[in-house]
Amino acid sequence: MNTIDWDAMRDFLAVADTGSFSKAADKLRVSQPTLSRRVAALEEQIGTKLFVRTTRGLLLTDDGEDVLEGARRVEAEMLAIARKADAAQQRLSGTVRVSLSEVLGSQWLPRRLAAFHTAQPGLCLELVVDNRTIDLVRREADIALRLFRPDQPDLVARKLGEVAIGMYATRDYLARHGTPTSIYSLKDHLLVGFGEAMLGRNVAVQRLEAMFHRENIIHRSTSANGQLNAIRVGVGLGVHDCFVADECPDLVRVLPEEINHMMEAWLLTHNDIRRSARIRAVLDFIAAEFEADQNRLLGKVRG
């Protein structure tokens, strides 16, 4: 009987999940030719084709679908073993991967890392800065700080507080276009919006965008920092995290009483690793820093 190792199943799952050798190779950090050879070797070992090429990319064959079902079970078992092994490791050393949004990962947490690394020199924090929702169950990160209520049952969640978002513009823009006096006057203004993918779960921003004429949404960015830069050069009004925008001396907050929305901040990890000493150390650190900085995150401290 042929024995199929976990690496082969991992390669197969990456291709099945992405539908592309190139995307799967990027995810696994190997070359595309190497991954293609590995999958071809797996197909030869199993004795059947697992994928067919189509104009939409790689699709699973019927046999591939059968293999996928078993591979998912193997993946779940392997990830559970890895999580429990991590939890058993009580030394405060190694790497902890923390998933954050672009704003939190580039503007908030890095300012607090020097003190953490002085206290915990054996730990390396790897920040996964991405506006996508990273999957903790599949170990794409160990910890996540998210600005929406979680809904996955295997995760341990702790609400840290809230983060305020407001609307901003430059003084020059307001001099040229006038200062909005109510939310009803926003329809006459230009808007710098987020990319469609970033709107996602942010219902507050979706509702704000609905106050503008669609043709007046003249710029979007998949980057929160890029969106802020567009606001700062006077392209239009824009919504942004108050703790960042309030530190920009060239920006004026618009309609602060009417547009003052809060996003819940949640700290998450997987149940299997929550007792790990190194995971606990990072969770406690983030929670303490968030509590200490709550007023600024709520937009109550200017500059």
C-alpha positions as CSV (number, residue, x, y, z in Angstrom):
1,M,0.0,0.0,0.0
2,N,1.3,3.4,-1.0
3,T,1.7,5.9,1.9
4,I,0.8,9.5,1.2
5,D,2.5,12.0,3.4
6,W,1.0,15.2,4.9
7,D,3.1,17.5,2.6
8,A,1.5,16.0,-0.4
9,M,-2.0,16.5,1.0
10,R,-1.1,20.1,1.9
11,D,0.0,20.8,-1.7
12,F,-3.2,19.3,-3.0
13,L,-5.4,21.3,-0.6
14,A,-3.6,24.6,-1.6
15,V,-4.2,24.0,-5.3
16,A,-7.8,22.9,-4.6
17,D,-8.5,26.0,-2.5
18,T,-6.9,28.5,-4.9
19,G,-7.8,26.9,-8.2
20,S,-4.4,27.9,-9.5
21,F,-0.8,26.5,-9.4
22,S,0.7,30.0,-9.3
23,K,-1.5,31.2,-6.4
24,A,-1.0,27.9,-4.5
25,A,2.8,28.2,-5.0
26,D,2.8,31.7,-3.6
27,K,0.8,30.5,-0.6
28,L,3.2,27.6,0.0
29,R,6.3,29.7,-0.8
30,V,7.5,27.3,-3.5
31,S,8.0,27.7,-7.2
32,Q,5.1,26.9,-9.6
33,P,7.1,24.2,-11.5
34,T,8.0,22.6,-8.2
35,L,4.4,22.5,-7.1
36,S,3.2,21.2,-10.5
37,R,5.7,18.4,-10.3
38,R,4.6,17.5,-6.7
39,V,0.9,17.3,-7.7
40,A,1.7,15.3,-10.8
41,A,3.7,12.9,-8.6
42,L,0.7,12.6,-6.2
43,E,-1.6,11.9,-9.1
44,E,0.7,9.2,-10.3
45,Q,0.9,7.7,-6.8
46,I,-2.9,7.7,-6.4
47,G,-3.4,6.5,-10.0
48,T,-5.9,9.1,-11.1
49,K,-6.2,12.7,-12.3
50,L,-7.1,15.1,-9.5
51,F,-7.5,18.4,-11.6
52,V,-8.6,19.4,-15.1
53,R,-7.7,22.8,-16.7
54,T,-10.5,25.0,-17.7
55,T,-10.8,28.7,-18.8
56,R,-11.8,29.4,-15.1
57,G,-8.6,27.7,-13.8
58,L,-8.1,24.3,-12.3
59,L,-11.2,22.3,-11.3
60,L,-11.3,19.1,-9.3
61,T,-12.2,15.9,-11.1
62,D,-14.8,13.5,-9.5
63,D,-11.9,11.5,-8.0
64,G,-10.3,14.8,-6.9
65,E,-13.5,15.7,-5.0
66,D,-13.3,12.3,-3.2
67,V,-9.7,12.9,-2.3
68,L,-10.6,16.4,-1.1
69,E,-13.1,15.1,1.4
70,G,-10.5,12.8,3.0
71,A,-7.8,15.5,2.8
72,R,-10.0,17.9,4.8
73,R,-10.3,15.4,7.6
74,V,-6.6,14.8,7.6
75,E,-6.0,18.6,7.6
76,A,-8.3,19.1,10.6
77,E,-6.5,16.3,12.6
78,M,-3.1,17.7,11.7
79,L,-4.0,21.2,12.7
80,A,-5.5,20.0,16.0
81,I,-2.3,18.1,16.8
82,A,-0.2,21.2,16.0
83,R,-2.4,23.5,18.1
84,K,-2.2,21.2,21.1
85,A,1.5,20.9,20.7
86,D,1.8,24.6,20.8
87,A,-0.4,24.8,23.9
88,A,1.9,22.3,25.6
89,Q,4.9,24.6,24.9
90,Q,5.1,26.8,27.9
91,R,8.5,28.5,27.3
92,L,8.2,32.1,26.4
93,S,10.0,31.8,23.1
94,G,9.2,31.4,19.4
95,T,7.0,33.2,17.0
96,V,3.4,34.3,17.5
97,R,1.5,35.4,14.4
98,V,-1.0,38.2,15.0
99,S,-3.6,39.2,12.3
100,L,-4.7,42.8,12.2
101,S,-6.3,45.2,9.8
102,E,-4.0,47.6,7.9
103,V,-4.7,50.5,10.2
104,L,-4.2,48.6,13.4
105,G,-1.2,46.7,12.1
106,S,0.6,49.7,10.7
107,Q,-0.5,52.6,12.8
108,W,-1.4,51.3,16.2
109,L,0.3,48.1,17.4
110,P,3.9,48.9,16.1
111,R,4.1,51.9,18.4
112,R,3.8,49.6,21.4
113,L,6.2,46.8,20.4
114,A,9.4,48.2,21.9
115,A,8.2,47.8,25.5
116,F,6.8,44.3,24.7
117,H,10.1,43.0,23.3
118,T,12.0,44.5,26.2
119,A,9.8,42.5,28.6
120,Q,9.7,39.4,26.3
121,P,13.0,39.2,24.4
122,G,12.4,35.5,23.5
123,L,9.2,36.1,21.5
124,C,9.0,37.2,17.9
125,L,5.7,38.8,16.8
126,E,4.9,38.4,13.2
127,L,2.2,40.8,12.2
128,V,-0.1,39.6,9.4
129,V,-1.3,43.0,8.2
130,D,-4.2,42.3,5.9
131,N,-7.8,43.7,5.5
132,R,-9.0,40.2,4.7
133,T,-10.3,37.9,7.4
134,I,-7.5,35.5,8.2
135,D,-8.5,32.0,9.2
136,L,-7.4,31.1,12.7
137,V,-8.8,27.6,12.5
138,R,-6.5,26.8,9.6
139,R,-3.5,28.4,11.5
140,E,-3.0,31.3,9.1
141,A,-2.4,33.2,12.4
142,D,-2.4,32.5,16.1
143,I,-4.2,35.6,17.3
144,A,-6.5,38.1,15.5
145,L,-7.6,41.6,16.5
146,R,-10.8,42.2,14.5
147,L,-13.2,45.2,14.2
148,F,-16.3,43.1,14.0
149,R,-18.1,40.5,16.2
150,P,-16.7,37.0,15.5
151,D,-19.0,34.1,14.5
152,Q,-16.7,31.0,14.4
153,P,-17.5,28.5,17.2
154,D,-14.0,27.2,17.7
155,L,-12.5,30.6,18.6
156,V,-12.1,32.1,22.1
157,A,-13.2,35.8,21.8
158,R,-12.8,38.7,24.1
159,K,-14.3,42.1,23.4
160,L,-11.7,44.8,24.1
161,G,-13.8,47.9,23.5
162,E,-14.6,50.1,20.5
163,V,-12.8,52.1,17.8
164,A,-14.4,55.3,16.5
165,I,-14.6,56.3,12.8
166,G,-15.4,59.8,11.6
167,M,-15.5,61.9,8.4
168,Y,-12.6,64.1,7.5
169,A,-11.5,66.6,4.8
170,T,-8.7,69.2,4.3
171,R,-9.3,72.8,5.0
172,D,-8.6,73.5,1.3
173,Y,-11.3,71.1,0.2
174,L,-13.8,72.7,2.5
175,A,-12.8,76.2,1.3
176,R,-13.5,75.1,-2.3
177,H,-16.6,73.0,-1.8
178,G,-18.1,74.4,1.5
179,T,-18.4,72.7,4.8
180,P,-21.4,70.2,5.1
181,T,-23.9,71.5,7.7
182,S,-25.9,68.2,7.9
183,I,-25.8,64.7,6.6
184,Y,-28.3,65.7,3.9
185,S,-25.8,68.1,2.4
186,L,-23.3,65.3,1.8
187,K,-24.9,64.4,-1.5
188,D,-23.3,67.6,-2.9
189,H,-19.8,66.5,-1.9
190,L,-17.1,64.3,-3.3
191,L,-16.2,61.1,-1.5
192,V,-13.0,59.1,-1.1
193,G,-14.2,55.6,-0.4
194,F,-12.7,52.2,0.4
195,G,-12.3,49.4,-2.1
196,E,-15.3,47.2,-2.4
197,A,-13.6,44.3,-0.6
198,M,-12.8,46.5,2.4
199,L,-16.4,47.5,2.8
200,G,-17.2,43.9,3.7
201,R,-18.7,43.8,7.2
202,N,-18.4,47.5,7.8
203,V,-22.1,48.3,7.7
204,A,-21.5,51.8,9.2
205,V,-19.3,52.8,6.2
206,Q,-21.8,51.3,3.8
207,R,-24.5,53.5,5.3
208,L,-22.4,56.6,5.1
209,E,-21.5,56.0,1.4
210,A,-25.3,55.7,0.7
211,M,-25.6,59.4,1.7
212,F,-23.5,60.4,-1.3
213,H,-24.5,60.4,-5.0
214,R,-22.9,57.4,-6.5
215,E,-21.3,59.5,-9.2
216,N,-19.7,61.6,-6.5
217,I,-17.7,58.7,-5.1
218,I,-14.7,59.6,-7.3
219,H,-11.9,57.5,-5.7
220,R,-11.5,54.2,-4.0
221,S,-8.6,52.4,-2.5
222,T,-8.0,48.8,-1.3
223,S,-5.5,50.3,1.1
224,A,-6.6,52.2,4.2
225,N,-3.4,54.2,4.2
226,G,-3.9,55.0,0.5
227,Q,-7.4,56.1,1.2
228,L,-6.2,58.4,3.9
229,N,-3.5,59.9,1.7
230,A,-6.2,60.7,-0.9
231,I,-8.2,62.6,1.7
232,R,-5.1,64.5,2.8
233,V,-4.4,65.8,-0.7
234,G,-7.9,67.2,-1.0
235,V,-9.6,64.7,-3.3
236,G,-12.7,64.7,-1.2
237,L,-14.3,63.8,2.1
238,G,-13.5,60.5,3.6
239,V,-14.2,58.2,6.5
240,H,-11.3,57.0,8.6
241,D,-10.3,55.8,12.0
242,C,-10.3,58.8,14.4
243,F,-7.2,57.8,16.3
244,V,-5.2,58.1,13.0
245,A,-7.0,61.0,11.3
246,D,-7.1,63.1,14.5
247,E,-3.3,63.2,14.4
248,C,-3.2,64.7,11.0
249,P,-3.0,68.5,11.5
250,D,-4.1,69.1,7.9
251,L,-7.5,67.4,8.4
252,V,-10.7,68.7,9.8
253,R,-13.4,66.5,11.3
254,V,-16.7,67.0,9.5
255,L,-20.1,66.6,11.3
256,P,-18.6,65.0,14.4
257,E,-21.9,64.8,16.2
258,E,-23.8,63.2,13.3
259,I,-21.0,61.0,12.0
260,N,-19.4,59.2,15.0
261,H,-19.7,55.5,14.5
262,M,-18.1,52.8,16.6
263,M,-16.6,49.5,15.6
264,E,-16.4,46.7,18.1
265,A,-12.8,45.4,18.7
266,W,-12.4,41.7,19.4
267,L,-9.3,39.7,20.4
268,L,-9.4,36.1,19.2
269,T,-7.4,32.9,19.4
270,H,-8.2,29.2,18.9
271,N,-9.4,27.3,21.9
272,D,-6.7,24.7,21.5
273,I,-3.8,27.1,22.1
274,R,-5.3,29.7,24.4
275,R,-3.4,28.2,27.4
276,S,0.0,28.4,25.7
277,A,2.2,30.7,27.8
278,R,3.5,32.6,24.7
279,I,0.0,33.0,23.3
280,R,-1.3,34.2,26.7
281,A,1.5,36.7,27.0
282,V,0.6,38.3,23.6
283,L,-3.1,38.3,24.3
284,D,-2.6,40.0,27.7
285,F,-0.2,42.5,26.1
286,I,-2.7,43.6,23.4
287,A,-5.6,43.7,25.8
288,A,-3.7,45.9,28.2
289,E,-2.5,48.3,25.5
290,F,-6.0,48.6,24.0
291,E,-7.4,49.4,27.5
292,A,-4.7,52.0,28.1
293,D,-5.3,53.7,24.8
294,Q,-9.1,53.5,24.8
295,N,-9.8,57.2,24.9
296,R,-7.7,57.9,21.8
297,L,-9.3,54.9,20.0
298,L,-12.7,56.4,20.8
299,G,-11.7,59.7,19.2
300,K,-11.7,61.6,22.6
301,V,-8.0,62.7,22.4
302,R,-7.0,65.0,19.5
303,G,-3.4,64.9,18.3
